[in-house]
Each structure stands twice: as structure tokens, then as C-alpha cells.
Amino acid sequence: MGIYHACMSQIIDLRSDTVTQPTARMRNAMMDAPLGDDVLGDDPTVHRLQERCAELFGKEAACFVPSGSMANQTCIRALTAPGDEILAHENSHIYQYEAGGPAALSGCTFAFFRGARGFFTSEEVRQAIRPDDHHFPRSRLLVIENTNNRGGGSVWPIEQLADVTRTARDLGLRCHLDGARIWNACAATGTRPDEWASHFDTVSACFSKGLGAPAGSIVVGDAETVNQVHRLRKMLGGAMRQSGFLAAAALHGIEHHRDRMADDHRRARRLAEALAQCPDTNIDLDAIDTNIVYFDTGNHDAHEMQAMFESKHVKLLALGPHRMRAVLSMAVDDDDIDRAIPVLQDGLKGNA
Ligand SMILES: Cc1ncc(COP(=O)(O)O)c(C=O)c1O
């Protein structure tokens, strides 16, 4: 073990599921990947990944892009025109965390839903859609996030998701799924990627979160829309040359790391149950569907807690004055959780 890895292994990193390092087998798959120039269209590993994803999601075509944000933003641009309105939850990643991309890149405005855990209903969709009147922006695109990050890794009930998207389509909207963590939703419910995707025009899915790859996301959809996404990827500077190197990591993650996500979900529940034992800590155990644990720190200042936990080698994120998040991933195992729990419990009980 090198010095770097020895130091890393001391730290229990629960900040995000994006902090994972590629496994030895993933690195080998990357090293062995046949490569080409994907901008010229001849990287065989990128082609293999795109074909595999189109098949998995039951769509005509797929385009490999560098990040989840680029996947979402290229879809939004492909499915809207300037002045259009996007219907999404107020906590959605596309609105909160993508640097104003929908406004800057697509000229879109937003109408928001505010339901708990990132969910909303078909009745709310019906009410949000604007009448055909030249005074109003044109309601054009519905975006659902599944699992829902700020909703605490919540998984949409599939019947509700089907109902909401059916209503939106019947009223003339297109539908996009931000499926950065769709793999977690699949692992938690047994619902296949194509079953989720059948309700949407486009889907984005990340390889660099629960699947443990270093980078990359996929867009899937009909051939014409994906062709537009391909063009937009170039326009935004996201076309890469020997990107089969990264596609190989993604393929490895798809084939070997989906089943193990159940471990992340089990560890998230274990951590949540341990945190719930701290008197001041407010945590909704019924809301832990997958690998994300949000909790309130009571009177403790969350940023101070973050610094204090970090000094004891446990990294979490403060996401509000009294709100923290822990995310389970391949970066932590059962032993790490055993070590993290007393540190967090002591801190939250004020004994640190
Ligand atoms: C729900 C969701 N969508 C999209 C993204 C964007 O992914 P990236 O960081 O690769 O741009 C994230 C990242 O955390 C996310 O949580």
C-alpha cells in the first residue's frame, strides 16, 4: 500500500458518493480498453458503452458525456427553446447546483413544485401548466430527479412517477429524468432502468457516483434527440478524444458494481439508526430509501460539527446551519461505519 493510500484509508469520507477511487479491477479494465478518437467517432469502447446503455434503458440511442451536469443541460437545451418554462422541484439539482445552466444555456425559466422529499403529484402538474396565452412562458419540459438528492436519496413510487409524466405528456410537455442515481433506485426497488426510462423522452445517468467510476454520464433517448445532444456536447466543449479509457470504467461499474449498492443502502440505514439514538438529533428513519442520510444537529452548529468530525478523520458535509449529510458509497465499508458511529454519536451528544 502506498503512502497516499495509507493516509486515505485513515479518513472515512461520507461527504458524497463521488469521492470513490477506481478499484484495481476497474483500473485494469481502463488500461486494457481499446481506444480511438471519439470526436472522429471511432472509439470502440465508447461505442460499446453507448450501445449497452441504450439497451439497458430501452432507448434508441445514447451519448457519453463528461458529467451529470452536462448530461442534464444538453437534454434541457435539446428539448426546449428560449423563453420556455421548466417544471421541476425547487430542490432539484438542475436548478440548485448546475450554475444557472438552464437560464444561461437554454434561456429557460422555472415553475417549482415544493412537495416533501422531492415528490409532487399529477394534480400539481396540471395546476402548474400554463394556458396557451401569449403573455405566459410556454410550459415545455417536466424534470424528475430519481433518486432525489436533496430529498434524502428518496425513490419515486413508480405509479406516482407514471401518473405525473402521463399527465405532463397528455398536456403537451416533454419529460426528462435526472437519473444521476437511477442505479440506486433500481437496486432499492428491483425496477429495471428501462422501466423507469419508459416514462421519459430523455434520461441522464451518472457513472461517477454509486458505480465508482472516475467520471462520465450517459444521455439516452430517441435517435434524433441524442443526435442533438451529441452536437451540443461538442458545442459545450465536452467532446473527448480517447475517452474509451473512461467508458471502460463506466462499463466495469455497470457490470460489476450495481449489485453491491444494496450494501450502501444497508449501511445508510445502520448509520441513520445510530444517529437517531442521539437525543438532539432529528432524523426521519422512514425517509432513508437508499444511500443518503440527512439529519438535523439540534442546537449544534453544523459547520462546527463538520470541522470537529473532520479533525477525528470522519468527513461529512454541513448543508445548512443545523443540517448535515452523510452519503454511503464504495469509499466506505462496514469497518469504517463501525469506526464512524462512535465519533458521530459522541460529537452529537456533546462529548467530543
Ligand atoms: C441528482 C444529481 N444530478 C446531477 C448531478 C451532476 O453530476 P456532476 O457532478 O457529474 O455534474 C448530481 C451531482 O451530484 C446530482 O446529485
The ligand as an SDF file (V2000), in Angstrom:
LIG
                    3D

 16 16  0  0  0  0  0  0  0  0999 V2000
  -29.1560   14.4930   -8.7660 C   0  0  0  0  0  0  0  0  0  0  0  0
  -27.9040   14.9470   -9.4400 C   0  0  0  0  0  0  0  0  0  0  0  0
  -27.9450   15.2800  -10.7370 N   0  0  0  0  0  0  0  0  0  0  0  0
  -26.8590   15.6880  -11.3950 C   0  0  0  0  0  0  0  0  0  0  0  0
  -25.6320   15.7670  -10.7660 C   0  0  0  0  0  0  0  0  0  0  0  0
  -24.4500   16.3150  -11.5300 C   0  0  0  0  0  0  0  0  0  0  0  0
  -23.4070   15.4520  -11.6860 O   0  0  0  0  0  0  0  0  0  0  0  0
  -21.9190   16.0270  -11.9540 P   0  0  0  0  0  0  0  0  0  0  0  0
  -21.3700   16.4040  -10.6270 O   0  0  0  0  0  0  0  0  0  0  0  0
  -21.2320   14.8550  -12.5930 O   0  0  0  0  0  0  0  0  0  0  0  0
  -22.0370   17.1860  -12.8800 O   0  0  0  0  0  0  0  0  0  0  0  0
  -25.5360   15.4220   -9.4150 C   0  0  0  0  0  0  0  0  0  0  0  0
  -24.2200   15.5090   -8.7090 C   0  0  0  0  0  0  0  0  0  0  0  0
  -24.1130   15.3240   -7.5260 O   0  0  0  0  0  0  0  0  0  0  0  0
  -26.7030   15.0080   -8.7340 C   0  0  0  0  0  0  0  0  0  0  0  0
  -26.6790   14.7060   -7.4230 O   0  0  0  0  0  0  0  0  0  0  0  0
  1  2  1  0
  2  3  1  0
  2 15  2  0
  3  4  2  0
  4  5  1  0
  5  6  1  0
  5 12  2  0
  6  7  1  0
  7  8  1  0
  8  9  2  0
  8 10  1  0
  8 11  1  0
 12 13  1  0
 12 15  1  0
 13 14  2  0
 15 16  1  0
M  END
$$$$
